[in-house]
Amino acid sequence: MTPAALWRRLRSSLVSRLVLAQMLTVLLLWSAAVAYFVWDTARYDEIFEPGHMGPRADMILALVDSLADRPEQLQEVLRKLDVFQRRENHEEDDLALRMSMNVWLGDRLLYASPGSPGVVPATQQRRLEKLVVDGMPWRTYTQQSARSAARVTLIRSGHAVSILFALGERGILILPLLISLPFLVLPAWWSVRLALRPWRRFSQEIETRSPGDLAPLRFGSAYRELRPVADAVNTLLARVAASLARERSFIADAAHELRTPLAAMRINVEALQAHRGDARDAELLDGLVRSGERASRLVAQLLGLMRSDSGRTQAARLSLDELVQDRLAALSGLATQRGVELELVSAERCEIEAEREGLTSLVDNLVENAIKYSPAGSTVSVRVGADASLVVEDAGPGIAADWRERVFDRFFRVPDQAQPGSGLGLAIVKSVADRHGATVELADGVEGRGLRVTVRW
């Protein structure tokens, strides 16, 4: 994975963004602390402060005062003391870290550490002094003996490396911060995941909702950060519920209003058929009857679609094979009228959790469609499987594979259909199946003829 792709993936994750934000904040704080240490060390050397250098200078001056009458021994003692100072922190080979000294007795130089910087003209007493010798920065501390004219000047480099050396003395503060930075990633990730657990539960509540469940969300309102999102979602759900309620009310009202005039029209047409005079009138009246039947079926399907979308009926334990048997008995008259034989194959008892009204609508629409599109003399086979499946197979024209996704849309009909219809039958079947968590599959019938519809719970 390329760095750019990795960065995009990290940015797309809320957990990764929060962890990165935590780590960046910690890194900035630590960087600020290190910057402060560097600045503080640059202006004030903790190792080279008077409180540390004073006792060292007192020791050197005491040696000078006690051995002033023995110059050879004094030189040897100062040389050994200088070697000890340079080896004290393994600094003898590093000029930037080396501690040097100049020892004076009055105006006479008694001892100067070998190598750079040599003799340094320090002027201030008991204070840190910054000097430049041959273009190199140095820090000095000079102290005068209280008993004689002896004085000592302790010299240390003012280069940036010495600042880093001083920082090393503060490593007890900085080093743990630098070492612990990588080990903070896992605790930070875990703490963010723990803090975001309510978000996951909130999303799970939304994910487990059925399409028809528009009740307000309950979980999100318990947390102050989630409350605005939960309130916005609940407001949206309320608007959708109100819109669907208005739509269902309109469909139900319109369907109920249409049923009465359609029934009256059919009664009047049938009465006229009894007194028809010629063949032309008979043909027109037959056309009116067919149109009325089609309109009545459309109204019935609209009401069925409204009920299937509402999802208000309580589910119960039902025997699928018994219900299918009852519906086939109710539809046998239509099958006989069209010259189609109904066949039921049920291996054993099959029970499912379903809504009786919705399941009845599903079976009726599948079987009615199969009867309507099957030619006279053919058989419509209905099978109930022990694995909670319902298969309806006919010998009609079938549905081409290109149209098998579209036929579940409302009011969609396959082009060039010979049989009249509204395009709502399979839409009702799909709505009821979705509400029950079932799947609907369309395939070719036996030997590639007709249509086989399989519903699996």
Secondary structure, 3 states (H helix, E strand, C coil): CCHHHHHHHHHCCHHHHHHHHHHHHHHHHHHHHHHHHHHHHHHCCCCCCHHHHHHHHHHHHHHHHHCCCCHHHHHHHHHHHHHHHHHCCCCCCCCCCCEEEEEEECCEEEEECCCCCCCCCCCCCCCEEEEEECCEEEEEEEEECCCCCEEEEEEEECCHHHHHHHHHHCHHHHHHHHHHCHHHHHHHHHHHHHHCHHHHHHHHHHHCCCCCCCCCCCCHHHCCCCHHHHHHHHHHHHHHHHHHHHHHHHHHHHHHHHHHHHHHHHHHHHHHHCCCCCHHHHHHHHHHHHHHHHHHHHHHHHHHHHHHHHCCCCCEEEEHHHHHHHHHHHHHHHHHHCCCEEEEEECCCCEEEECHHHHHHHHHHHHHHHHHHCCCCCEEEEEEECCCEEEEECCCCCCCHHHCCHHHCCCCCCCCCCCCCCCCHHHHHHHHHHHCCCEEEEEECHHHCCEEEEEEC
